[in-house]
Amino acid sequence: MTTTAEHYEHHLGPIYVWMAGGADAALQSGSAEIDALNLPVTQGDVILDLGAGFGMHAVPLARRGARVTAIDSSVELLRTLAELRGDLPIQAVNDDLLAFQNHITEAPSAILCMGDTITHLPEFGAVEILIERVSAELPPGGMFIISFRDYSEPLIGEQRFISVRSDENRILTCFLEYEPEAVLVHDIIHERAPGGWQTRVSHYRKLRLSPQHLITSLQSNGFNVRREAGVRGMVRLVAQNITQ
């Protein structure tokens, strides 16, 4: 089985901007989500974006005056981010998101882990470690924003087949296969080629995290948590560090 990093680097990474509807549409969607969060971003604030991808949230945050450290394991997506950021104050870092503390030089006002990134962690224990480390780095009042898909209740039958996006040259379909603690995500890409249609298939694991599991863990680490409806059917948790 491919790792999450391998899956994104070789399978989804090259088509990820297309999958998101194109760079302009994705950045507009990310900007709208930042607006909905109503984060108190002031000029020069330090914000970490874990699993930043090509900058869907990092670019809008930097446009609002934040200094963003964008961390992702995909060189392909970070290369696209470098093209989109222009002169914006975004530091692109190729690393595992659990190693984010190695890239902090100033206390961040907020840490984001959005777009279903947290389910990419290898096990539930890694989720607990991430939350503990975020709690240790955020000052009182600092915000931790998570958005993810709730895989705790399995889809059944044809519900497991998800049409992601298609056009005249490419079709992306996803198939979900459930395990006790994870879901196998099979991404099936059909692409038109000079000799006819070609098919590429790859799969990787995502954790079946429930919202309540994350809320409980956040609260036990000193966060006040608000649950919201996120974009594209995701759950969004807005957590504020209330430790002194």
LUMNU-387211 format. One record per residue (C-alpha): residue in three letters; x, y, z. Coordinates in pm, 1 decimal, decimal comma. Each point is the difference from the previous one (the first is absolute). Example, Ala and Ser with C-alpha at 12.3 -4.5 7.8 and 13.67 -1.06 7.14 Angstrom:
REM residues 2
<site><res>ALA</res><east>1230,0</east><north>-450,0</north><up>780,0</up></site>
<site><res>SER</res><east>137,0</east><north>344,0</north><up>-66,0</up></site>
REM end
This chain:
REM residues 244
<site><res>MET</res><east>0,0</east><north>0,0</north><up>0,0</up></site>
<site><res>THR</res><east>121,6</east><north>349,9</north><up>-77,6</up></site>
<site><res>THR</res><east>53,9</east><north>247,3</north><up>282,0</up></site>
<site><res>THR</res><east>-200,3</east><north>320,9</north><up>13,2</up></site>
<site><res>ALA</res><east>306,1</east><north>196,9</north><up>-112,0</up></site>
<site><res>GLU</res><east>60,5</east><north>-235,6</north><up>-294,6</up></site>
<site><res>HIS</res><east>-367,1</east><north>9,2</north><up>-98,8</up></site>
<site><res>TYR</res><east>-4,3</east><north>378,8</north><up>-16,0</up></site>
<site><res>GLU</res><east>343,0</east><north>39,5</north><up>-156,0</up></site>
<site><res>HIS</res><east>-51,4</east><north>-243,2</north><up>-287,9</up></site>
<site><res>HIS</res><east>-377,3</east><north>-39,1</north><up>-39,6</up></site>
<site><res>LEU</res><east>-202,4</east><north>299,0</north><up>120,0</up></site>
<site><res>GLY</res><east>265,2</east><north>271,5</north><up>15,7</up></site>
<site><res>PRO</res><east>32,6</east><north>50,9</north><up>-377,8</up></site>
<site><res>ILE</res><east>-378,5</east><north>49,9</north><up>-36,4</up></site>
<site><res>TYR</res><east>-80,2</east><north>153,2</north><up>339,6</up></site>
<site><res>VAL</res><east>-58,8</east><north>355,0</north><up>-122,8</up></site>
<site><res>TRP</res><east>-231,8</east><north>-135,8</north><up>-270,3</up></site>
<site><res>MET</res><east>-176,7</east><north>-215,6</north><up>260,4</up></site>
<site><res>ALA</res><east>-62,3</east><north>312,9</north><up>209,3</up></site>
<site><res>GLY</res><east>-163,4</east><north>175,9</north><up>-294,2</up></site>
<site><res>GLY</res><east>303,0</east><north>203,3</north><up>-108,2</up></site>
<site><res>ALA</res><east>226,5</east><north>234,0</north><up>193,3</up></site>
<site><res>ASP</res><east>-220,7</east><north>308,1</north><up>-15,7</up></site>
<site><res>ALA</res><east>-314,6</east><north>-180,5</north><up>112,0</up></site>
<site><res>ALA</res><east>187,8</east><north>-182,5</north><up>278,1</up></site>
<site><res>LEU</res><east>154,9</east><north>320,0</north><up>135,1</up></site>
<site><res>GLN</res><east>-339,1</east><north>172,9</north><up>-6,8</up></site>
<site><res>SER</res><east>-149,6</east><north>-292,5</north><up>193,1</up></site>
<site><res>GLY</res><east>286,9</east><north>9,2</north><up>249,3</up></site>
<site><res>SER</res><east>-41,9</east><north>375,5</north><up>43,9</up></site>
<site><res>ALA</res><east>-372,8</east><north>-42,4</north><up>67,3</up></site>
<site><res>GLU</res><east>75,7</east><north>-265,2</north><up>261,8</up></site>
<site><res>ILE</res><east>253,7</east><north>227,7</north><up>170,8</up></site>
<site><res>ASP</res><east>-263,2</east><north>275,2</north><up>4,8</up></site>
<site><res>ALA</res><east>-253,2</east><north>-239,2</north><up>156,3</up></site>
<site><res>LEU</res><east>247,0</east><north>-85,0</north><up>276,9</up></site>
<site><res>ASN</res><east>23,0</east><north>368,3</north><up>92,3</up></site>
<site><res>LEU</res><east>356,2</east><north>-43,8</north><up>120,8</up></site>
<site><res>PRO</res><east>138,4</east><north>320,2</north><up>154,6</up></site>
<site><res>VAL</res><east>292,8</east><north>20,5</north><up>-244,4</up></site>
<site><res>THR</res><east>211,7</east><north>310,7</north><up>47,6</up></site>
<site><res>GLN</res><east>300,3</east><north>116,4</north><up>-200,2</up></site>
<site><res>GLY</res><east>303,0</east><north>-215,6</north><up>71,4</up></site>
<site><res>ASP</res><east>-179,0</east><north>-280,6</north><up>186,8</up></site>
<site><res>VAL</res><east>174,4</east><north>-337,0</north><up>-26,0</up></site>
<site><res>ILE</res><east>-227,9</east><north>-281,9</north><up>-117,5</up></site>
<site><res>LEU</res><east>90,2</east><north>-363,0</north><up>-70,6</up></site>
<site><res>ASP</res><east>-187,2</east><north>-189,7</north><up>-270,8</up></site>
<site><res>LEU</res><east>47,8</east><north>-376,2</north><up>44,2</up></site>
<site><res>GLY</res><east>-67,5</east><north>-196,6</north><up>-316,9</up></site>
<site><res>ALA</res><east>-5,3</east><north>326,1</north><up>-193,3</up></site>
<site><res>GLY</res><east>0,1</east><north>-160,3</north><up>-343,1</up></site>
<site><res>PHE</res><east>22,5</east><north>262,1</north><up>-275,1</up></site>
<site><res>GLY</res><east>-107,0</east><north>281,3</north><up>233,0</up></site>
<site><res>MET</res><east>-378,8</east><north>-0,4</north><up>-5,0</up></site>
<site><res>HIS</res><east>-2,7</east><north>156,2</north><up>349,0</up></site>
<site><res>ALA</res><east>360,6</east><north>121,5</north><up>29,1</up></site>
<site><res>VAL</res><east>-30,3</east><north>245,0</north><up>-289,7</up></site>
<site><res>PRO</res><east>-321,6</east><north>167,4</north><up>127,0</up></site>
<site><res>LEU</res><east>149,8</east><north>26,5</north><up>350,0</up></site>
<site><res>ALA</res><east>316,1</east><north>162,0</north><up>-133,8</up></site>
<site><res>ARG</res><east>-211,0</east><north>241,6</north><up>-204,1</up></site>
<site><res>ARG</res><east>-157,4</east><north>107,6</north><up>330,1</up></site>
<site><res>GLY</res><east>341,9</east><north>85,3</north><up>142,2</up></site>
<site><res>ALA</res><east>100,4</east><north>-322,2</north><up>176,6</up></site>
<site><res>ARG</res><east>344,6</east><north>-156,4</north><up>-24,7</up></site>
<site><res>VAL</res><east>-76,2</east><north>-361,6</north><up>-85,6</up></site>
<site><res>THR</res><east>209,4</east><north>-311,6</north><up>40,1</up></site>
<site><res>ALA</res><east>-152,5</east><north>-252,1</north><up>-240,4</up></site>
<site><res>ILE</res><east>99,1</east><north>-359,5</north><up>74,8</up></site>
<site><res>ASP</res><east>-73,6</east><north>-291,2</north><up>-230,5</up></site>
<site><res>SER</res><east>155,7</east><north>-335,4</north><up>-86,7</up></site>
<site><res>SER</res><east>-59,7</east><north>43,0</north><up>-375,3</up></site>
<site><res>VAL</res><east>276,6</east><north>166,8</north><up>-199,7</up></site>
<site><res>GLU</res><east>-238,5</east><north>19,4</north><up>-296,7</up></site>
<site><res>LEU</res><east>-262,2</east><north>200,7</north><up>190,4</up></site>
<site><res>LEU</res><east>258,3</east><north>227,2</north><up>162,2</up></site>
<site><res>ARG</res><east>144,3</east><north>72,1</north><up>-343,6</up></site>
<site><res>THR</res><east>-343,3</east><north>122,7</north><up>-106,8</up></site>
<site><res>LEU</res><east>-26,8</east><north>204,9</north><up>319,9</up></site>
<site><res>ALA</res><east>330,3</east><north>167,6</north><up>-82,9</up></site>
<site><res>GLU</res><east>-145,8</east><north>103,9</north><up>-336,0</up></site>
<site><res>LEU</res><east>-323,4</east><north>133,5</north><up>150,4</up></site>
<site><res>ARG</res><east>140,7</east><north>190,2</north><up>298,3</up></site>
<site><res>GLY</res><east>189,9</east><north>262,2</north><up>-198,8</up></site>
<site><res>ASP</res><east>155,0</east><north>243,8</north><up>247,4</up></site>
<site><res>LEU</res><east>-231,2</east><north>-96,5</north><up>287,0</up></site>
<site><res>PRO</res><east>167,1</east><north>-81,8</north><up>336,3</up></site>
<site><res>ILE</res><east>-43,2</east><north>-379,3</north><up>-19,9</up></site>
<site><res>GLN</res><east>277,1</east><north>-239,5</north><up>97,0</up></site>
<site><res>ALA</res><east>-54,2</east><north>-334,6</north><up>-172,2</up></site>
<site><res>VAL</res><east>136,9</east><north>-296,6</north><up>196,9</up></site>
<site><res>ASN</res><east>21,2</east><north>-358,8</north><up>-121,9</up></site>
<site><res>ASP</res><east>-40,2</east><north>-208,5</north><up>315,6</up></site>
<site><res>ASP</res><east>-231,7</east><north>-225,9</north><up>195,1</up></site>
<site><res>LEU</res><east>-266,8</east><north>202,6</north><up>179,2</up></site>
<site><res>LEU</res><east>90,3</east><north>-158,4</north><up>335,9</up></site>
<site><res>ALA</res><east>339,4</east><north>170,1</north><up>-32,0</up></site>
<site><res>PHE</res><east>-152,5</east><north>349,1</north><up>-14,5</up></site>
<site><res>GLN</res><east>171,7</east><north>104,1</north><up>324,0</up></site>
<site><res>ASN</res><east>335,5</east><north>-11,1</north><up>-181,2</up></site>
<site><res>HIS</res><east>-114,8</east><north>293,2</north><up>-212,2</up></site>
<site><res>ILE</res><east>-129,4</east><north>236,7</north><up>269,2</up></site>
<site><res>THR</res><east>210,6</east><north>306,3</north><up>74,6</up></site>
<site><res>GLU</res><east>-279,8</east><north>214,1</north><up>149,0</up></site>
<site><res>ALA</res><east>-313,8</east><north>-96,3</north><up>188,9</up></site>
<site><res>PRO</res><east>-280,9</east><north>-42,6</north><up>-253,7</up></site>
<site><res>SER</res><east>-337,2</east><north>165,7</north><up>49,5</up></site>
<site><res>ALA</res><east>-170,0</east><north>-287,5</north><up>-182,7</up></site>
<site><res>ILE</res><east>72,3</east><north>-345,7</north><up>-137,0</up></site>
<site><res>LEU</res><east>-212,7</east><north>-145,9</north><up>-279,3</up></site>
<site><res>CYS</res><east>-38,0</east><north>-365,2</north><up>-96,3</up></site>
<site><res>MET</res><east>-273,8</east><north>7,2</north><up>-261,4</up></site>
<site><res>GLY</res><east>-126,3</east><north>-182,7</north><up>-305,3</up></site>
<site><res>ASP</res><east>-15,1</east><north>-347,0</north><up>161,6</up></site>
<site><res>THR</res><east>373,9</east><north>6,6</north><up>72,3</up></site>
<site><res>ILE</res><east>-27,6</east><north>-130,0</north><up>356,5</up></site>
<site><res>THR</res><east>-149,7</east><north>-331,3</north><up>-119,1</up></site>
<site><res>HIS</res><east>326,4</east><north>-61,2</north><up>-189,7</up></site>
<site><res>LEU</res><east>185,9</east><north>-65,2</north><up>324,3</up></site>
<site><res>PRO</res><east>100,4</east><north>-365,7</north><up>36,4</up></site>
<site><res>GLU</res><east>-180,6</east><north>-81,8</north><up>325,1</up></site>
<site><res>PHE</res><east>-215,6</east><north>145,7</north><up>276,6</up></site>
<site><res>GLY</res><east>304,8</east><north>41,2</north><up>221,8</up></site>
<site><res>ALA</res><east>151,3</east><north>237,9</north><up>-255,7</up></site>
<site><res>VAL</res><east>-314,4</east><north>214,0</north><up>17,7</up></site>
<site><res>GLU</res><east>41,5</east><north>27,4</north><up>376,9</up></site>
<site><res>ILE</res><east>366,4</east><north>94,9</north><up>-44,2</up></site>
<site><res>LEU</res><east>-89,8</east><north>270,5</north><up>-251,0</up></site>
<site><res>ILE</res><east>-259,6</east><north>153,5</north><up>231,9</up></site>
<site><res>GLU</res><east>240,2</east><north>-7,1</north><up>295,0</up></site>
<site><res>ARG</res><east>272,1</east><north>170,9</north><up>-203,9</up></site>
<site><res>VAL</res><east>-237,2</east><north>264,2</north><up>-134,7</up></site>
<site><res>SER</res><east>-120,8</east><north>72,9</north><up>354,5</up></site>
<site><res>ALA</res><east>360,2</east><north>40,5</north><up>114,2</up></site>
<site><res>GLU</res><east>83,5</east><north>250,0</north><up>-276,2</up></site>
<site><res>LEU</res><east>-311,6</east><north>219,8</north><up>-3,7</up></site>
<site><res>PRO</res><east>-13,7</east><north>287,2</north><up>248,7</up></site>
<site><res>PRO</res><east>-318,3</east><north>58,6</north><up>205,1</up></site>
<site><res>GLY</res><east>-269,0</east><north>108,3</north><up>-242,1</up></site>
<site><res>GLY</res><east>173,3</east><north>-164,2</north><up>-296,3</up></site>
<site><res>MET</res><east>-221,9</east><north>-182,5</north><up>-248,3</up></site>
<site><res>PHE</res><east>23,3</east><north>-354,2</north><up>-137,8</up></site>
<site><res>ILE</res><east>-225,9</east><north>-57,7</north><up>-300,5</up></site>
<site><res>ILE</res><east>-68,1</east><north>-352,2</north><up>-129,3</up></site>
<site><res>SER</res><east>-223,3</east><north>-108,3</north><up>-286,4</up></site>
<site><res>PHE</res><east>-49,0</east><north>-364,4</north><up>-93,9</up></site>
<site><res>ARG</res><east>-242,0</east><north>-257,5</north><up>-133,9</up></site>
<site><res>ASP</res><east>-187,9</east><north>-212,9</north><up>251,5</up></site>
<site><res>TYR</res><east>68,3</east><north>-359,2</north><up>-104,7</up></site>
<site><res>SER</res><east>-118,0</east><north>-147,5</north><up>331,9</up></site>
<site><res>GLU</res><east>-330,4</east><north>-117,2</north><up>-152,7</up></site>
<site><res>PRO</res><east>71,6</east><north>-210,2</north><up>-310,2</up></site>
<site><res>LEU</res><east>-170,7</east><north>61,3</north><up>-329,2</up></site>
<site><res>ILE</res><east>-156,5</east><north>-310,1</north><up>-151,3</up></site>
<site><res>GLY</res><east>-66,0</east><north>-136,3</north><up>-347,0</up></site>
<site><res>GLU</res><east>24,5</east><north>246,6</north><up>-286,3</up></site>
<site><res>GLN</res><east>46,2</east><north>285,3</north><up>249,8</up></site>
<site><res>ARG</res><east>364,6</east><north>-109,6</north><up>19,9</up></site>
<site><res>PHE</res><east>54,1</east><north>114,2</north><up>-362,0</up></site>
<site><res>ILE</res><east>58,1</east><north>376,0</north><up>-14,4</up></site>
<site><res>SER</res><east>25,8</east><north>200,3</north><up>-319,6</up></site>
<site><res>VAL</res><east>262,4</east><north>265,5</north><up>78,5</up></site>
<site><res>ARG</res><east>38,0</east><north>188,6</north><up>-327,9</up></site>
<site><res>SER</res><east>-9,9</east><north>-59,4</north><up>-373,9</up></site>
<site><res>ASP</res><east>46,7</east><north>181,9</north><up>-328,4</up></site>
<site><res>GLU</res><east>50,7</east><north>-105,1</north><up>-361,6</up></site>
<site><res>ASN</res><east>356,1</east><north>-117,8</north><up>69,1</up></site>
<site><res>ARG</res><east>0,8</east><north>-130,8</north><up>355,6</up></site>
<site><res>ILE</res><east>-229,2</east><north>-182,3</north><up>244,6</up></site>
<site><res>LEU</res><east>79,8</east><north>-39,9</north><up>370,7</up></site>
<site><res>THR</res><east>-204,0</east><north>-243,9</north><up>205,1</up></site>
<site><res>CYS</res><east>56,9</east><north>-104,8</north><up>359,8</up></site>
<site><res>PHE</res><east>-93,9</east><north>-333,1</north><up>158,6</up></site>
<site><res>LEU</res><east>-4,3</east><north>-51,6</north><up>377,8</up></site>
<site><res>GLU</res><east>74,2</east><north>-330,2</north><up>174,2</up></site>
<site><res>TYR</res><east>-44,8</east><north>-4,3</north><up>377,7</up></site>
<site><res>GLU</res><east>223,0</east><north>-157,6</north><up>263,8</up></site>
<site><res>PRO</res><east>-63,8</east><north>12,6</north><up>377,3</up></site>
<site><res>GLU</res><east>211,6</east><north>314,2</north><up>58,3</up></site>
<site><res>ALA</res><east>69,5</east><north>124,6</north><up>-350,5</up></site>
<site><res>VAL</res><east>-147,7</east><north>36,3</north><up>-344,5</up></site>
<site><res>LEU</res><east>185,7</east><north>-102,2</north><up>-314,8</up></site>
<site><res>VAL</res><east>-39,2</east><north>275,6</north><up>-256,2</up></site>
<site><res>HIS</res><east>37,2</east><north>-124,1</north><up>-359,2</up></site>
<site><res>ASP</res><east>48,3</east><north>286,7</north><up>-245,6</up></site>
<site><res>ILE</res><east>-74,9</east><north>-109,6</north><up>-357,8</up></site>
<site><res>ILE</res><east>118,6</east><north>235,3</north><up>-275,4</up></site>
<site><res>HIS</res><east>-105,7</east><north>-42,7</north><up>-363,9</up></site>
<site><res>GLU</res><east>189,5</east><north>227,4</north><up>-240,4</up></site>
<site><res>ARG</res><east>-34,7</east><north>44,1</north><up>-375,5</up></site>
<site><res>ALA</res><east>323,3</east><north>-77,1</north><up>-186,0</up></site>
<site><res>PRO</res><east>90,7</east><north>-11,4</north><up>-372,5</up></site>
<site><res>GLY</res><east>-57,4</east><north>-375,8</north><up>-4,8</up></site>
<site><res>GLY</res><east>-324,5</east><north>8,6</north><up>198,7</up></site>
<site><res>TRP</res><east>-97,9</east><north>18,2</north><up>364,0</up></site>
<site><res>GLN</res><east>253,5</east><north>-100,9</north><up>265,7</up></site>
<site><res>THR</res><east>-78,3</east><north>-94,6</north><up>361,4</up></site>
<site><res>ARG</res><east>215,2</east><north>49,6</north><up>309,1</up></site>
<site><res>VAL</res><east>-97,4</east><north>-128,1</north><up>344,4</up></site>
<site><res>SER</res><east>156,6</east><north>59,7</north><up>340,0</up></site>
<site><res>HIS</res><east>-126,1</east><north>-27,7</north><up>355,2</up></site>
<site><res>TYR</res><east>99,7</east><north>105,8</north><up>351,4</up></site>
<site><res>ARG</res><east>-141,5</east><north>0,2</north><up>352,2</up></site>
<site><res>LYS</res><east>-186,2</east><north>273,4</north><up>187,0</up></site>
<site><res>LEU</res><east>-94,0</east><north>-18,1</north><up>366,3</up></site>
<site><res>ARG</res><east>-365,5</east><north>-37,5</north><up>92,8</up></site>
<site><res>LEU</res><east>-3,3</east><north>292,4</north><up>242,6</up></site>
<site><res>SER</res><east>-325,6</east><north>97,1</north><up>164,2</up></site>
<site><res>PRO</res><east>-68,1</east><north>364,4</north><up>86,0</up></site>
<site><res>GLN</res><east>-61,8</east><north>-88,0</north><up>364,2</up></site>
<site><res>HIS</res><east>335,1</east><north>-179,3</north><up>26,1</up></site>
<site><res>LEU</res><east>179,7</east><north>312,6</north><up>-116,3</up></site>
<site><res>ILE</res><east>-210,0</east><north>233,8</north><up>214,0</up></site>
<site><res>THR</res><east>72,2</east><north>-205,0</north><up>311,8</up></site>
<site><res>SER</res><east>372,5</east><north>-8,4</north><up>-73,8</up></site>
<site><res>LEU</res><east>10,9</east><north>375,2</north><up>-65,4</up></site>
<site><res>GLN</res><east>-187,7</east><north>76,8</north><up>320,1</up></site>
<site><res>SER</res><east>231,2</east><north>-221,2</north><up>205,6</up></site>
<site><res>ASN</res><east>294,0</east><north>199,9</north><up>-138,1</up></site>
<site><res>GLY</res><east>-134,8</east><north>337,6</north><up>107,9</up></site>
<site><res>PHE</res><east>-211,3</east><north>106,9</north><up>-297,3</up></site>
<site><res>ASN</res><east>-346,6</east><north>146,6</north><up>-12,4</up></site>
<site><res>VAL</res><east>-157,8</east><north>-157,2</north><up>-310,4</up></site>
<site><res>ARG</res><east>-274,5</east><north>110,1</north><up>-237,4</up></site>
<site><res>ARG</res><east>-132,1</east><north>-237,2</north><up>-267,1</up></site>
<site><res>GLU</res><east>-115,2</east><north>140,1</north><up>-334,5</up></site>
<site><res>ALA</res><east>-104,2</east><north>-124,2</north><up>-341,7</up></site>
<site><res>GLY</res><east>298,3</east><north>21,3</north><up>-230,8</up></site>
<site><res>VAL</res><east>14,9</east><north>20,4</north><up>-377,4</up></site>
<site><res>ARG</res><east>-64,9</east><north>-298,1</north><up>-228,9</up></site>
<site><res>GLY</res><east>-169,0</east><north>-197,8</north><up>278,3</up></site>
<site><res>MET</res><east>288,2</east><north>19,5</north><up>242,9</up></site>
<site><res>VAL</res><east>-11,2</east><north>56,0</north><up>375,1</up></site>
<site><res>ARG</res><east>184,4</east><north>306,9</north><up>128,6</up></site>
<site><res>LEU</res><east>127,3</east><north>34,9</north><up>356,5</up></site>
<site><res>VAL</res><east>103,5</east><north>343,4</north><up>122,8</up></site>
<site><res>ALA</res><east>206,0</east><north>-42,6</north><up>317,2</up></site>
<site><res>GLN</res><east>139,2</east><north>278,8</north><up>218,4</up></site>
<site><res>ASN</res><east>280,5</east><north>-60,5</north><up>247,6</up></site>
<site><res>ILE</res><east>-129,8</east><north>101,6</north><up>344,2</up></site>
<site><res>THR</res><east>298,4</east><north>-118,2</north><up>201,5</up></site>
<site><res>GLN</res><east>190,9</east><north>260,2</north><up>200,6</up></site>
REM end
